[in-house]
């Protein structure tokens, strides 16, 4: 931690302590990319459950679902990128243990945008003429009040109690910077939420932010977040380029844990039973063992 | 794909009498050279659209090109009123001017809806204002189908022509602008046809922080017009000519002074400015 003055620095456990069972939380990143995994692991260590999770879903949703913390997922997909289907999400869906609001990705974007604008809905064409309208009986349409009279899908605002995101850099005041190729929807998640918490690879003095990237890389400003956590490796095993790529071997290890109940119990005992330091140590042990380099997807 | 032509050709090809024309650029990159060419080619009955009409629209109104103005603010920034605009509203000189006034947020949302191919945009503005009470054709209430809340639906803006100024285009007609940008991208995407004047045409566009890129296929005509946003400014090329804005006030206050300005600065400059 660097810099002086009043900041909004928090610990992972502080953020988890802000959550309550039954909340609707939004998780930034996309698929298996720049996910706030250290914050997700902090939730697993807390007693919080019965969550509604809004996410461009990846292993964030997978871990929470596998641990039975989720009542409903709101998403357009659930993927590990290099492994097409999130295996724990798939298992939960097949077993009917979670509810699922399945949306077109554009609708998810519009729902967050409506919430960010404090509007109750926004009109969109995506979803029309598809089963999205059928499987989401709560969706409605609106008719244009102009001469065209066109009927459009009405996407309700996806208001969030809490948003969790992970950025490459931040200052202690809550200005956050992404250095990879894509901002994803992290700014909208924050704006759609009552409270937003940002973890980052490194907290730097404000004046150093622009040394790392151009002005438009300052995706998050301090008016958008309520707490900052310095969490090196906080997106592991998802990617956080340019700081690190996805840990494909460990992701395959994670995916394999969905094969049987025993495999999951072994995985959580090895990696999720302690604090963040013990997680990192367990990952180092995994990386250090004589690995089979040809690890691929789940069986 | 965008055709690279002279400014005079671009205006001749894209702007027709009676068109709805949006010239955008907020303080920065205001397309003055293109506006002057529209005056020079004596277009008439235009509906001009712009979030912040300033000197360029004062000049077009005074020159008799304009039938209607759709806008959300009008003035000579830091100086005062637009006196050609006032003369048209107060005395119908050189002709009557119909007004359609919006909020800034309403105008921006209308451009976004037009650019998105949606018939309208939803916002909270207008409620309780005189703009709503006047029963404008482009502002209607809409009821949220979830909460029953009554919001405002502004109709999409889809101009016949959008005209903007940018720093650069490449030889394929891809356009790049940076610095303070307004709704140029949305205006171009919403319009049927578009003209982009640029400071220079270069072989390749290099990446710039925060730049807006308009791919060639979104633009109709690109015309090189160095200094084309003077007296406003073009970041990286020249600064704002604040003295010009101050000097405009006495010219605009007096019909004869304005006529002399038209003759010397616009119609007398056809060779150098229009390239005709």
Boltz contact constraints between the chains, C-beta under 6 A:
constraints:
  - contact:
      token1: [A, 119]
      token2: [B, 122]
      max_distance: 6.0
  - contact:
      token1: [A, 120]
      token2: [B, 144]
      max_distance: 6.0
  - contact:
      token1: [A, 120]
      token2: [B, 146]
      max_distance: 6.0
  - contact:
      token1: [A, 120]
      token2: [B, 147]
      max_distance: 6.0
  - contact:
      token1: [A, 120]
      token2: [B, 149]
      max_distance: 6.0
  - contact:
      token1: [A, 121]
      token2: [B, 144]
      max_distance: 6.0
  - contact:
      token1: [A, 121]
      token2: [B, 146]
      max_distance: 6.0
  - contact:
      token1: [A, 122]
      token2: [B, 122]
      max_distance: 6.0
  - contact:
      token1: [A, 140]
      token2: [B, 145]
      max_distance: 6.0
  - contact:
      token1: [A, 142]
      token2: [B, 145]
      max_distance: 6.0
  - contact:
      token1: [A, 144]
      token2: [B, 119]
      max_distance: 6.0
  - contact:
      token1: [A, 144]
      token2: [B, 120]
      max_distance: 6.0
  - contact:
      token1: [A, 145]
      token2: [B, 140]
      max_distance: 6.0
  - contact:
      token1: [A, 145]
      token2: [B, 142]
      max_distance: 6.0
  - contact:
      token1: [A, 145]
      token2: [B, 153]
      max_distance: 6.0
  - contact:
      token1: [A, 146]
      token2: [B, 119]
      max_distance: 6.0
  - contact:
      token1: [A, 146]
      token2: [B, 155]
      max_distance: 6.0
  - contact:
      token1: [A, 148]
      token2: [B, 119]
      max_distance: 6.0
  - contact:
      token1: [A, 150]
      token2: [B, 119]
      max_distance: 6.0
  - contact:
      token1: [A, 154]
      token2: [B, 145]
      max_distance: 6.0
  - contact:
      token1: [A, 156]
      token2: [B, 146]
      max_distance: 6.0
  - contact:
      token1: [A, 214]
      token2: [B, 209]
      max_distance: 6.0
  - contact:
      token1: [A, 215]
      token2: [B, 209]
      max_distance: 6.0
  - contact:
      token1: [A, 215]
      token2: [B, 210]
      max_distance: 6.0
  - contact:
      token1: [A, 216]
      token2: [B, 209]
      max_distance: 6.0
  - contact:
      token1: [A, 216]
      token2: [B, 210]
      max_distance: 6.0
